[in-house]
């Protein structure tokens, strides 16, 4: 997903990818890794430049932002952009990535500063949990006045806009 930032920049949300040649094959395979945020300078539209990047998690990491622009949280006055995310990471010695956390991430993104993590709103997870729980994971982030809200199927949490400290939980 590409989102405009001012007159001369775009924010890209997608996947980090790599080209891998599997054992016994001659043809490379494109493999996705974590969620990638890219900041592009498109002031010279014929020659766009990637000026900053951030990669979240490893193979299997997922966010609806890559296919649904409604998943993007935006507070344009504060240059804040966020989205729900499910994080998978590969631990040392593992062949495949495993589930780590889910929740929301909020970044300040500007042409001058680039991509800066402002809030990690990830849920605490039981270490024995192997997969994300659809009922407790965050599906949307919104704001009202000076509060940010994370919305899931079973609960909603509120956070102070400036400190990102949790201020309340509503379970339903």
C-alpha positions as CSV (number, residue, x, y, z in Angstrom):
1,X,0.0,0.0,0.0
2,X,1.3,3.4,-0.9
3,X,0.2,6.5,1.1
4,X,1.0,10.1,0.2
5,X,3.2,12.2,2.6
6,X,3.2,15.8,1.5
7,X,3.8,16.8,-2.1
8,X,7.1,14.9,-2.6
9,X,7.0,11.7,-0.5
10,X,5.2,8.4,-0.4
11,X,5.0,5.9,2.5
12,X,5.0,2.2,1.4
13,X,3.7,-0.6,3.4
14,X,4.5,-4.2,2.3
15,X,7.0,-7.0,2.9
16,X,10.7,-7.3,2.9
17,X,11.7,-9.8,0.3
18,X,14.7,-11.8,-0.6
19,X,15.7,-14.0,-3.5
20,X,16.6,-17.6,-2.4
21,X,17.8,-20.5,-4.6
22,X,16.5,-23.7,-2.9
23,X,18.8,-26.7,-2.8
24,X,18.6,-28.6,-6.0
25,X,16.9,-25.8,-8.0
26,X,18.3,-23.5,-10.5
27,X,15.6,-20.9,-10.4
28,X,15.4,-18.4,-7.4
29,X,12.3,-18.1,-5.3
30,X,11.1,-14.9,-3.9
31,X,10.7,-15.2,-0.1
32,X,8.8,-12.7,2.1
33,X,10.3,-11.7,5.4
34,X,8.8,-9.1,7.9
35,X,6.5,-6.2,7.3
36,X,8.5,-3.3,5.6
37,X,7.8,0.4,5.8
38,X,9.6,2.5,3.2
39,X,9.7,6.2,2.8
40,X,10.2,7.3,-0.8
41,X,11.2,10.7,-2.1
42,X,9.3,11.2,-5.4
43,X,10.2,14.8,-6.0
44,X,11.8,13.5,-9.2
45,X,9.0,11.3,-10.2
46,X,11.0,9.6,-12.9
47,X,13.7,8.6,-10.3
48,X,12.1,7.8,-7.0
49,X,14.5,7.2,-4.1
50,X,13.9,5.0,-1.0
51,X,15.2,7.3,1.8
52,X,14.3,5.3,4.9
53,X,13.1,1.8,5.8
54,X,11.9,-0.2,8.8
55,X,11.4,-4.0,8.9
56,X,9.2,-5.5,11.6
57,X,9.5,-9.2,12.5
58,X,10.5,-12.1,10.3
59,X,8.9,-14.5,7.9
60,X,5.2,-14.9,8.7
61,X,4.8,-11.5,10.1
62,X,1.5,-10.1,8.9
63,X,-0.6,-6.9,8.9
64,X,-3.8,-6.0,7.1
65,X,-2.2,-2.7,6.1
66,X,-0.6,-4.5,3.1
67,X,-4.0,-5.0,1.4
68,X,-6.5,-2.8,3.3
69,X,-5.9,0.9,3.5
70,X,-8.6,1.1,6.3
71,X,-6.1,-0.6,8.6
72,X,-3.9,2.6,8.6
73,X,-4.1,4.8,11.6
74,X,-3.2,8.4,10.7
75,X,-2.9,11.5,12.9
76,X,-1.7,14.0,10.3
77,X,-1.1,16.9,12.8
78,X,1.3,14.8,14.8
79,X,2.7,12.9,11.7
80,X,1.7,9.6,13.3
81,X,1.0,6.4,11.3
82,X,0.1,3.1,12.8
83,X,-1.4,-0.3,12.0
84,X,-2.2,-3.7,13.6
85,X,0.5,-6.3,13.3
86,X,1.1,-10.0,14.1
87,X,4.8,-10.7,14.6
88,X,6.7,-13.9,13.8
89,X,10.4,-14.3,14.4
90,X,13.0,-17.0,13.8
91,X,15.0,-17.8,16.9
92,X,18.5,-19.1,16.7
93,X,18.6,-22.7,15.7
94,X,15.0,-22.7,14.3
95,X,14.3,-23.5,10.7
96,X,11.0,-21.6,10.7
97,X,9.7,-18.4,12.3
98,X,7.3,-18.8,15.3
99,X,4.6,-16.5,16.7
100,X,5.9,-13.9,19.1
101,X,3.3,-11.1,19.6
102,X,0.5,-9.2,18.1
103,X,-0.9,-5.7,18.7
104,X,-0.2,-2.3,17.1
105,X,2.8,-0.2,16.1
106,X,2.8,3.6,15.8
107,X,5.4,5.6,13.9
108,X,6.2,9.2,13.4
109,X,7.0,9.6,9.7
110,X,8.2,12.8,8.2
111,X,10.4,13.7,5.2
112,X,12.9,15.4,7.6
113,X,13.2,12.6,10.3
114,X,12.3,9.6,8.3
115,X,10.6,6.6,10.1
116,X,10.7,6.8,13.9
117,X,9.0,4.2,16.2
118,X,6.8,6.1,18.7
119,X,4.7,3.4,20.3
120,X,4.9,-0.3,20.6
121,X,1.3,-1.3,21.6
122,X,2.0,-5.1,21.5
123,X,-0.1,-7.4,23.7
124,X,1.6,-9.5,26.3
125,X,1.5,-13.1,25.2
126,X,1.6,-16.4,27.1
127,X,4.9,-18.0,26.2
128,X,3.2,-21.3,25.4
129,X,0.9,-19.7,22.9
130,X,1.8,-20.9,19.4
131,X,-0.5,-18.8,17.2
132,X,-2.3,-15.4,17.4
133,X,-5.8,-15.3,19.0
134,X,-8.2,-13.7,16.5
135,X,-10.4,-12.6,19.4
136,X,-7.7,-10.7,21.3
137,X,-5.6,-9.3,18.5
138,X,-6.0,-5.7,17.4
139,X,-8.0,-5.1,14.2
140,X,-8.0,-1.3,14.1
141,X,-6.4,1.8,15.8
142,X,-8.4,5.1,16.0
143,X,-8.1,8.3,18.0
144,X,-10.4,10.8,19.6
145,X,-9.2,14.0,21.3
146,X,-6.0,13.0,23.2
147,X,-6.5,9.2,23.3
148,X,-5.6,6.4,21.0
149,X,-7.8,3.3,21.0
150,X,-7.0,-0.2,19.9
151,X,-10.0,-2.3,18.9
152,X,-10.2,-6.1,19.0
153,X,-13.1,-8.5,18.9
154,X,-13.0,-9.0,22.7
155,X,-11.5,-5.8,24.1
156,X,-10.7,-2.2,23.5
157,X,-7.8,-0.4,25.1
158,X,-7.1,3.3,25.4
159,X,-3.7,5.1,25.5
160,X,-2.7,8.7,26.1
161,X,-1.7,10.3,22.8
162,X,1.5,11.9,24.1
163,X,2.9,9.2,26.4
164,X,1.3,6.1,24.8
165,X,0.7,4.8,28.3
166,X,-2.4,2.6,28.7
167,X,-5.3,4.5,30.3
168,X,-8.1,1.9,30.3
169,X,-9.4,-1.4,29.1
170,X,-12.9,-2.4,28.2
171,X,-13.5,-6.1,27.8
172,X,-16.7,-7.3,26.1
